[in-house]
């Protein structure tokens, strides 16, 4: 089990959850715009960091 790939997967999932949450709140217009921007940026950061870890980690067995 590769720890970096697992951590990358967790970051990617957290990023997707953050982006979906931001999208739902934007559609419902129920939150302050500043809060949504912060959650969206953190979601993007987690998503791209996770993808980068998965992509750049070589398989070792």
C-alpha positions in Angstrom: 0.0 0.0 0.0 1.5 3.3 -1.1 0.9 5.9 1.6 1.4 8.9 -0.8 -1.2 7.6 -3.2 -3.6 6.9 -0.4 -3.1 10.5 1.0 -3.6 11.8 -2.6 -6.8 9.9 -2.9 -8.1 11.3 0.4 -7.1 14.9 -0.6 -8.9 14.4 -3.9 -12.1 13.2 -2.3 -12.0 16.1 0.2 -11.5 18.5 -2.6 -14.5 17.1 -4.6 -16.7 17.2 -1.5 -15.7 20.9 -0.9 -16.4 21.8 -4.5 -19.8 20.0 -4.5 -20.7 21.8 -1.2 -19.7 25.1 -2.7 -21.8 24.5 -5.8 -24.8 23.5 -3.8 -24.6 26.5 -1.6 -24.1 28.9 -4.6 -27.3 27.4 -6.2 -29.2 27.8 -3.0 -27.8 31.2 -2.3 -27.8 30.5 1.4 -24.3 31.5 2.5 -22.1 34.6 2.6 -20.1 34.9 -0.6 -16.8 35.2 1.3 -17.4 31.9 3.0 -18.1 30.2 -0.3 -15.0 31.6 -1.9 -12.8 30.3 0.9 -14.4 26.9 0.9 -14.2 26.7 -2.9 -10.5 27.7 -3.0 -9.6 25.2 -0.3 -11.5 22.5 -2.3 -9.6 23.4 -5.4 -6.3 23.3 -3.5 -7.1 19.9 -2.0 -8.3 18.5 -5.3 -5.3 19.6 -7.4 -2.8 18.6 -4.6 -4.4 15.1 -4.4 -4.3 14.7 -8.2 -0.7 15.8 -8.2 0.3 13.3 -5.6 -1.5 10.4 -7.4 0.0 11.4 -10.7 3.6 11.9 -9.6 3.9 8.9 -7.3 5.5 5.9 -8.9 4.3 2.4 -8.1 6.6 0.4 -5.9 5.9 -3.1 -4.9 
